[in-house]
Amino acid sequence: RPSDSVVIQVPKGSDPTVDEAANDLSVYLEKMFKVPFPITDQPGERTLVIGTAEEFPQFAAELPLKEPGDSEAFVLRSEQGKIYLIGASPLGVQNACWAFLQHLGYRHYFPNKKWEIIPDLKEVELTLDEVSRPSYATRLIAIGASPWPELTEEYNKWMRHNLLDSGFVLNTGHSYDG
C-alpha cells in the first residue's frame, strides 16, 4: 500500500534522463494512488530503486551493451521491500519506469490525452523478475512524414510512454535511389 510511504530512490548525480524518468514515475504513481511518492537518494523501508547498471553493478551482467538497441534494455525485479527499475543506460531506465507503470495498468494508446488511461489504484501486489530488451535495434512509428508541429510534444510523450524512444536511429526513409 503506497500510503505506507514508498519512496523513489535515485542516486545522486544521475543523468538528467534518469531524473526526468524518476519525476514522471512520481507524478504518475501519485495520479494512480492519490498519495505522494517522494524522490530521494536514500532507501526507505519500501523503495522503488531506479538507476543504470553502472550505478547498480549487480545488474550489469544482465544488461550488456553489445548490440545496437542494447542501451534500451532494462531489469524489473522485486525483492523484500524493494522494486528495482534498472536500465542498461539512462534510456533503459526511462523504459523501465514506463514498463513498470504498464504493469500497473497504465496505457497511452494514441498521442492525445483522451487516449491516456491512468488507473485508479489503492493497493497492488507485484512480483517482478523481468529482463527486457527490444526485438528490433530501432523502432519508429511516424505519422506521415513527421508529426504536426502542434502535436510534436504530445507525440514525443506518447513515444516515451510506449517505449518507442530508440537509442539507435537509422535514417532510411525515401532512400531507394541511394
C-alpha positions as CSV (number, residue, x, y, z in Angstrom):
1,R,0.0,0.0,0.0
2,P,1.5,3.3,-1.1
3,S,0.1,5.0,2.0
4,D,2.8,3.2,3.9
5,S,5.2,5.8,2.4
6,V,7.0,4.3,-0.6
7,V,10.0,6.4,-1.8
8,I,11.7,6.6,-5.2
9,Q,15.4,6.2,-4.7
10,V,17.7,7.8,-7.4
11,P,21.5,8.0,-7.0
12,K,22.9,11.5,-6.5
13,G,24.3,13.0,-9.7
14,S,22.2,10.8,-12.0
15,D,21.8,11.6,-15.7
16,P,19.1,14.1,-16.5
17,T,17.1,11.4,-18.4
18,V,17.1,9.3,-15.2
19,D,16.0,12.3,-13.1
20,E,13.2,13.0,-15.6
21,A,12.1,9.4,-15.5
22,A,12.0,9.4,-11.7
23,N,9.9,12.6,-11.8
24,D,7.5,11.1,-14.4
25,L,7.3,7.9,-12.2
26,S,6.5,10.0,-9.1
27,V,3.8,12.1,-10.9
28,Y,2.0,9.1,-12.5
29,L,2.1,7.0,-9.3
30,E,0.6,9.9,-7.4
31,K,-2.1,10.2,-10.0
32,M,-2.8,6.4,-9.7
33,F,-2.7,6.1,-5.9
34,K,-3.6,9.6,-4.7
35,V,-0.6,9.8,-2.4
36,P,2.9,11.3,-2.8
37,F,5.9,9.3,-3.9
38,P,8.9,11.4,-2.8
39,I,12.2,11.2,-4.7
40,T,15.3,10.8,-2.6
41,D,18.8,9.4,-2.8
42,Q,18.3,7.3,0.3
43,P,16.4,4.0,0.6
44,G,13.3,3.8,2.6
45,E,11.5,0.8,4.2
46,R,9.7,0.4,0.9
47,T,11.6,1.7,-2.1
48,L,11.4,1.9,-5.9
49,V,15.1,1.9,-6.8
50,I,15.9,3.4,-10.2
51,G,19.2,3.9,-12.0
52,T,21.6,2.5,-14.5
53,A,23.5,-0.8,-14.4
54,E,26.6,1.4,-14.0
55,E,25.1,2.8,-10.8
56,F,23.9,-0.7,-9.7
57,P,26.6,-3.1,-10.9
58,Q,24.8,-6.2,-9.6
59,F,22.7,-5.9,-12.7
60,A,25.5,-5.3,-15.2
61,A,25.8,-8.9,-16.3
62,E,22.1,-8.9,-17.3
63,L,22.4,-5.7,-19.3
64,P,25.4,-6.0,-21.6
65,L,25.9,-3.2,-24.1
66,K,27.0,-5.4,-27.2
67,E,24.4,-4.8,-29.9
68,P,22.5,-1.7,-31.3
69,G,19.5,-1.3,-29.2
70,D,21.0,-2.8,-26.0
71,S,21.0,0.7,-24.4
72,E,17.2,0.4,-24.2
73,A,17.3,-2.8,-22.1
74,F,16.2,-2.9,-18.5
75,V,15.5,-5.1,-15.5
76,L,12.4,-5.0,-13.3
77,R,12.9,-7.0,-10.1
78,S,11.1,-7.2,-6.8
79,E,12.7,-8.2,-3.6
80,Q,11.7,-7.7,0.0
81,G,10.6,-4.1,0.3
82,K,12.2,-3.0,-3.0
83,I,11.4,-2.9,-6.6
84,Y,14.4,-2.3,-8.9
85,L,13.9,-0.5,-12.2
86,I,17.4,-0.6,-13.7
87,G,18.4,0.3,-17.2
88,A,21.4,-0.5,-19.3
89,S,21.6,3.2,-19.9
90,P,19.5,6.3,-19.0
91,L,17.2,5.4,-21.9
92,G,16.8,1.9,-20.4
93,V,15.9,3.5,-17.1
94,Q,13.2,5.6,-18.9
95,N,11.9,2.4,-20.5
96,A,11.9,0.5,-17.1
97,C,9.8,3.2,-15.5
98,W,7.2,3.2,-18.2
99,A,7.1,-0.6,-18.4
100,F,6.6,-0.7,-14.6
101,L,3.7,1.8,-15.0
102,Q,2.3,-0.5,-17.7
103,H,2.4,-3.4,-15.2
104,L,0.2,-1.3,-13.0
105,G,-2.4,-0.8,-15.9
106,Y,-1.2,2.4,-17.4
107,R,-1.8,2.8,-21.2
108,H,-1.4,5.5,-23.7
109,Y,-3.0,4.4,-26.9
110,F,-2.6,7.4,-29.2
111,P,-0.8,10.7,-28.9
112,N,-3.6,12.5,-27.2
113,K,-4.6,12.9,-23.5
114,K,-8.0,11.4,-24.3
115,W,-6.3,8.1,-25.1
116,E,-4.2,8.0,-21.9
117,I,-5.5,5.5,-19.3
118,I,-4.4,6.2,-15.7
119,P,-5.9,3.6,-13.4
120,D,-7.2,4.5,-10.0
121,L,-5.4,2.1,-7.6
122,K,-5.5,1.6,-3.8
123,E,-3.3,-1.5,-3.3
124,V,-1.1,-3.6,-5.6
125,E,0.9,-6.7,-5.1
126,L,3.5,-7.4,-7.8
127,T,6.2,-10.0,-8.2
128,L,8.6,-8.9,-10.9
129,D,11.6,-10.7,-12.4
130,E,12.0,-9.4,-15.9
131,V,14.8,-8.6,-18.2
132,S,13.6,-6.8,-21.4
133,R,15.4,-5.7,-24.5
134,P,13.9,-4.6,-27.8
135,S,13.4,-7.1,-30.5
136,Y,14.5,-4.5,-33.1
137,A,17.5,-2.3,-33.0
138,T,15.4,0.7,-33.9
139,R,11.7,1.5,-33.9
140,L,9.8,4.4,-35.3
141,I,6.1,5.0,-35.8
142,A,5.8,8.1,-37.9
143,I,2.5,9.9,-38.6
144,G,3.0,10.8,-42.2
145,A,6.4,12.4,-42.9
146,S,6.5,13.9,-39.4
147,P,4.1,14.9,-36.6
148,W,2.2,18.1,-37.0
149,P,4.1,20.9,-35.2
150,E,1.3,21.5,-32.7
151,L,1.4,17.8,-31.8
152,T,5.2,17.3,-31.5
153,E,5.3,17.4,-27.7
154,E,2.3,15.1,-27.3
155,Y,3.7,12.7,-29.9
156,N,7.2,12.6,-28.2
157,K,5.5,11.9,-24.9
158,W,3.4,9.1,-26.4
159,M,6.6,7.6,-27.9
160,R,8.3,7.6,-24.4
161,H,5.2,6.2,-22.7
162,N,5.2,3.3,-25.2
163,L,9.0,2.5,-25.1
164,L,9.5,3.7,-28.6
165,D,12.3,6.2,-27.9
166,S,15.0,4.5,-29.9
167,G,18.7,4.7,-28.8
168,F,19.8,3.7,-32.3
169,V,18.5,5.8,-35.2
170,L,18.5,4.8,-38.9
171,N,17.5,7.4,-41.4
172,T,16.3,5.2,-44.2
173,G,13.1,6.8,-45.4
174,H,12.8,7.7,-49.1
175,S,16.3,6.3,-49.8
176,Y,15.5,3.8,-52.7
177,D,17.7,5.7,-55.1
178,G,20.6,5.8,-52.6
